[in-house]
Amino acid sequence: MRTKEPIIREIQPKDNQQIATVIRSVLTEFGAPKVGTAYEDKATDMMFETYQKEKANYFVIELDGKIIGGAGFSQLDNCDENICEFQKMYFLPAARGKGLGSKLIDVCLQKAKEIGFEKCYLETMPYMDAARALYKKNGFISLDKPVGNTGHYSCNVWMLKDL
């Protein structure tokens, strides 16, 4: 049976459990610490509700009715500038290596730009090589120190992109 093409769409309430499972599965796969990362965020279990605020959005990638990845953005915490934070981009192995990362980044950043953000910031971990390469390929540049205060003290790679 032929599989459908993956679709990128805005998160819905029914997606909460599946995207939380994706996020924790990927963090576990990469041996990420459970403390100081999205693993322990209360928002991880309520992604739909978390992104139902002004100047925020979250998108999922769905394949054959199953969520295989997602990413979003929101106003950067503790920052007075017009900067959004690219957040919680995680892909199951089934979603990797297919160009979906760049497509999802494009969807998120286009929406962030439409809302009026001027820059996009992100944090990741040094051993997430594929993610860092993807961000760099999509125009993010490395920073020497963090911007704002996300509370994710285990993430010590900081990147920024002009929108």
Buried (B, 14 or more C-beta within 10 A) or exposed (E): EEEEEBEBEBBEEEBBEBBBBBBBEBBEEBEBEEEBBBBBBEBBBBBBEBBEEEEBBBBBBBBEEEBBBBBBBBBBEEBEEBBBBBBBBBBBEBBBEBEBBEBBBEBBBEBBEEBEBEBBBBBBBEEBEEBBEBBEEBBBEEBEEBBBEBEBEBBEBBBBBEB
